[in-house]
Amino acid sequence: MHPEIEPTIWSVIPFVLMLLAIAIVPLFAEHWWHSNKNKLIVSMVLGLPIAIYLISIGRFHDLEHQIILDYIPFVSLLAALFYISGGIVVRGDIKATPLNNSIFLFIGSVLASFIGTTGASMLLIRPLLKSNSERKYVVHTVIFFIFLVSNIGGLLTPLGDPPLFLGYLRGVPFTWTFRLFPEWMFTVGVLLVIYFIWDTYAYKKETIKDILKDETQVEPIRISGAINFLWLLGVVIVVAFVNENYEPFKTLIEQSEFYKLIQVPLFLLLIVLSKVTTPEDYRKENDFNLYPIVEVAALFIGIFITMIPALILLKLHGHELGLDSPIKFFYASGAFSSFLDNAPTYLVFFTIAQGTMSVQEFILSKPLELAAVSLGSVFMGAMTYIGNAPNFMVRSIAEQFGIKMPSFGGYMIYSILILQPVFLVMALIFL
């Protein structure tokens, strides 16, 4: 058994190359990159050397933890939410006006905190795209959907986003995040105002023919496959209660650290229940296929493996970053959460801010630091396509609807120009 050795800074290079591949390869080899098999090849080419390197320096436990305790539950949770929501058919077609679209985004932002950003994204993205199918200028709508529903909306409960759930497991009370409502309301409100203005301008650019088509093809909203809401609730219950805060799982944890895998067969069971209780025609009507979830699985296995050295180095040297104010914690946790998995990143900065205090002492004496880490980890997941799991899935579904989404770098231009000014003002007001 090799003693644990600190990874070198050079071991971060495959992770950087992974990000560059996602950002650049589609620009000059779009057809080749469209194949999920080729994405998996890239993940393996960059991930396997890091896996071997980690084993050679005595870091097999980190590799094992990342794949078995993080990646497998991560993909199984996404698969459950993706498959179950795919069985819910929202028929009808409301007018795709700026006001209606804004209301839709607000509803999604609220739902995200209670059924998770992934659950809300998978439930609502198809109805939103169908309502806007008569319009041509809709890219900005998908981008704001990623901002609000896939990320920022999930701030108010531990069910909303994985980082907050890890905080709950660490001892942060379930209702503590409700106190972040002012920050949530300010950020969501400002972004909805920006969106409404933007969409009003875009709506005026639509042709009269498309506007008339949108106005005349109005149908009342009807929902089929409602049984799947029960299975979605089942996913939420598994996430909320199958963990170390509840018996009998405390006992299981004492016996094995692989307790998180208990969730996996439960997610698979819910997928099976959705399949057998939902007519296959419903998923056909949604143009449902497994491409988006397979794409996420193929890319994120490479991301999860290659990010391990970066996470280890951050954990070992994070205290050297000079974080001595809530705003610094907000931007530090946010910057890393934009590119690394925001759940372990949250834990790293949570631990740095906590220091030697107990969790309860930390909550009482440094509430702004805890708020800053929570806000940075959740909000800045919206900065890149890989910042939070549903981002990539929403992009993939939008492209299946024929919408030409921006590249990795193109999306970041939107996020930097729109989100960063809003985040800065929010941080100056509340932190």
N, C-alpha and C positions, 0 to 999 in steps of 0.2 A: 504494500500500500504506500503510494508516494505521499509525502507531506504536501499540504496545500501550498501552492506557489502563486504569487500575485501575477495575473496576466500582464504581458507587456502592452504598451500603448499601441504597438503595431498590430496586435490581435484584433483591434477595432476595425482594421481596413476592410475585411469581408463584409462587415455590417454597412460600412459606407458604400461599398460596391453594390450591395443589395439594394440600397436606396437609389443609387445611380441607375441601376438596371431598371427599376420600376419607373424612374423618371425619364430615362433617355431611350431605352430600347424601343418602346412603342412609337417613337418619332421616326425611326428609320427602318424598322422591321415590324410594322403593325400586324401584318398577316401572321408572321411567325409567332409573335408575342401573344396573339389571340388564343393560341392553343394552351390549355392548362397543363398539358404534358410538358411543353417547353418551359413554362413557368416553374414547374416542379424540378426540371433539370437544372435550371439556374439556382434554385434553392439548395439542391443537393451539392452542386459544384462548389458553392460558397459555404454551405453549412457543414459538410462532412469534414473538411480540413480543420474547422474550428472544433468540431466534436472530438476529433482525434487529439488535437492540441490540448483541449481541456482535460481529457483523460490522462495525457502524458504529464501534466503538471499537478495531478492529484485533485482535479476538480470534477470528477465524475458525478459527485453528488449534486453539484450545481446543474450539470447537464440533465441528470435524471429528474431533478425537481422541475426544471423548466419544461421538459417534454411531458412527463407523466402527470405532474401536479398542476401545471399551468396550461400547456398547449391542448392536451386531450380534453379536459373539462371545458376549456375555452371554445374549441371547435364544436363539441357536442352541444353546448348551450346555444351557440349560434345556429347550428343545424336544426335544433328543436324549434327555436323561434322562427326560423326561415321557413321550415316545412309546414308548421302549423298555421302560420299566418297566410301561407300560400293557398290554404283551403278556404279562406274567407273571401267571398266574392262580394264586392261592393258594386252593385249595378246602379245605373243612373248616371246622369251627367249634369252637374250644376254649372252655371255660367262661370267661366274662368276669369272673373273680373279681379282687379287688384284687391278689392275689399274681401271677396270670397276667399281668394288665395291666402290673404293675410290671416283671416279667421282660421283657416285650415292649419296654417303654420302655428298659430297660437294654441289650438287644440292639441296638436302634436307635441308642443313644448310642455304642456301640462301632463299629458299622458306619459311622456318620457320618464318622469320621476316616479311613476307608479307601476309601469310594466317594463321599465328599462328602455334605454335609448335604442337598443337593437329591436326589442319588441315593438316599440312605437314606430320605428323606421320601416320595419318589414310589413306592419299592418297598414300603414298610411301611404307609402310611396306609390303603390300602384293606383289607388283611387285618385291621388293628386295628378299623376301623369295622364290618366284617362280623362279627367276633367279638363286638362290643358291640351288634349290631343289635337284640337282644332287650331291651336295657336302655334306659331313658328318660333317666337322669341321666348323660350322657356328655360334656357340654361341657367339663368340667374335664380330661377325658382328652385331648381334642384340644389344649387349651391347653398342658398339660404335654408333649405330643408336640412342639408347636412349640418350647417351651423347650429340651427335651433333644435331640431328634433333628434338628430343623431348625436348631439353633444351637450350643448348648453342647457337644454331642457331637463336633463337628468340630475340636476344639482340637489333637489329638495329631499330625497330619501336615499338610504343605502341601496335600495333596489334600482335606483336610477342609473348608476354607473359603477363598474367594478372597483375603482379606487375607494369610493365611499363605503362600499360593502366591506372592504378590508379594514377600514377604520372602525366600522361597527364590530367586526370580529376582534379588533384590538381593545375594545372597551368603550368606544365613543357611543353614547346613547342613541337609539334609533331615531329619536325625534330631534337630536341636536342640529341636524342639517336644516330643519325648518327655519332656524334663525338666519339662514342665508337667503331667505325670501326677498329682502330688499335688493341684494345684489342680483338675484335671479330676475326680479321684476324690472330693474333698471336696464340690465343687459338685453333681456328679451324685448322689452318695450322699445328701446332705441333701435335695435336691429329690425323690428317690425316696421317702425316708421321709415327707416332707410329703404327697406324692401318695398313698402307701399309706394313710396315716391318713385323708386326704380321701376316697379312693375306698371305704374301709371304711365310712365314715359314709354315703356316697351309696348304696352297695350295700344297706345296711339300709333305705333309703327306697324301694327298688324293691318293686313288688307281688309277692306270692307267685306269682301267675300268671306274671309275667315271669321270675322266678327259676327256676321249674320249667321254663319254655320254654327258658331258657338251658342248664339242666342236662340236659335230655332231648334237645335238638337238637345233641348233640356228635358231631362227625365227625373222624376223623383228618386231619391236615394233609397235603395232596397238592399238588404244584406241577406245573403245565403251562406250556409256553412257556419251558422252562429254557434254550433256545438264546439267549434274550435276555440271560442273564447274561454270555455271551460278548461281546455287543455293548456291554453296560454296561462290561465290562472294557476294551473298545476305547475308550470315551469316556474312561475314567481314563487310559489310555495316551496318548491324544492330548493331554489336559490336562498330563500329567506330562512328556512328552518333545518335543512340538512347540512348542518355545520357544527362547529365545536361549542356553540353556545347552548346546545340543547342535548338532553339525553335522548336516545342511548349513544349518541355520537361521541360524547366526552369519553366514554369507555373505549370506544373503537379507536379514538385518537391515541389513547395511552398504549394501545397495542400496535398501531401502525400509523405512519404519517401519510399513507396513501388513502386516507379516509375520503378525500375529495372525489376519488373515483367512484364512490357510492352514488354520486349524482349522475354519472354517465348512463348506467342502465335505466335509471328513472327517466332521463331525457329520451332515451331510445323507446321506452315504453309509451311515453306520451306521443312520440312520433307515430308509433304503430297504432295507437288509439285514434289519432287524427286520420290516418290512412283508412282504417276500417270503418270509421263513422262518417267519412266525407265522400260523396260521389266523385268519381274521377273527373267527371265533366267540369266540376268547379275549378280544378287546377288547370284544366285545358283552357277554360274560359279566361283564366288569368295569364295565359301563355307561360305557365309555370314550368321551369326546368331547373336542373341542379347546377347549371354553369356558375352562377355567382358564388354559391357556397363552396364548390370545388375550387374556384379561383382563390378564395380566401384561404382555404386549407393548404393549397399548394404554395402560395406566397408566404403565409405566416409561419410555416414550419421553418423556412429559411430565415425569416426575420427573428423568430423566437430563439433559434440557435445562435445566429451571428451576433445578437444583441447581448449575449451572456457576458462576454468580457467587459463591455461598456457598463453593464449594470454592476458587475463586481467592482470595477474601478471607481464607479460613482459611490458605491456603498463604503469603500475603504477610504476615499479621499473627499467625500462630499463636505465634511466638516472644514475642509481647507478653502471652501468657496467664499468665505467671509460673509455668511448670511446672518445679518444682525438686525433685520427689519422685516415686517410683514410683506412689504412690496418686493423686497429681494427674494423672499421665499416664494411669492406668487410667480415671479418671472423665472426663477430657477426651476421650480417644479413644472411650470408651464413649458419652458423651452425643451426640457428633456422629454416631457410627455407628448410633445409634438412629433417625436421620432421614435421614442422607445415605448414599450408597453406602459400605459399610464398607471396600471395597478402596482407593479413593483416600484415604479418611480415614486408614486405617492408614499409607499412604505418607507423608502429611503429618506425622503425629506421629512416625513412624519417623525422618524427616529431621530434625525438630526435636530429638529426643532424641540422634540421632547427631552433630549439630553438624558440626565439621570433621574428625572422626575417620574413619578407614577403617572399613568394615563389620566387619572382624575385630577392630580395636581396640574398636569399639563393643560387640561381643558379649562381649569379655573384660572390659572395664572397667565396662560398664553393663548387666549381664545382667538386673537387676531392672527397669530401664526398658524394655528390649525385651520382657520378660515382661509388663509392665503394658500396653503398647500392644497386644500380641497378645491378652491376656485381655479388655481393654476392647472391642477391635474385634469379637472373636468372640462373647463372652458377651452383650454388650448389643445385638447384632442381634436378640435375643429381646424387646426392650422394646416394639417396635411391629410392626404387620403389614408395614411396608415396610422394617424393619431388615435383613432378609435375604430373598433371592428366594423360598425355599420357603415362607415364612410365609403369603404371600397365596395360594399354590397349595393348601396344606393347608386353609386356610380355605374356599376355593372348593369343593374336593372334599368337605369335610365338609358344606357346605350342600347339595351335590347329593345327599348321603345323607339329607337331611331334617333335619339338625341346625342349630338356630338359633344361630349363632355371635354373640358380642358385637360391637358396633360398634367402630370404631377407638379411640374413647375408652374404651369399656367394656373392651376388651382391655387397655388401658394400666393400668386400675385393678388388674386381675389381676397384671400384670407388676410394677407398682410395689410392691404390697403383698407379693407373694411373692418376687420376685427380688431387689429392692434390699436387704432385710435379709440375705439369703444372700450377696450380692456384698460387702456391707460387712464381714461377718465373715471371708469369704475373703480380702479385701484386707488386713485388719488382721493376719491370721495369716501370710500368705505374702508380702506386699509391704512 
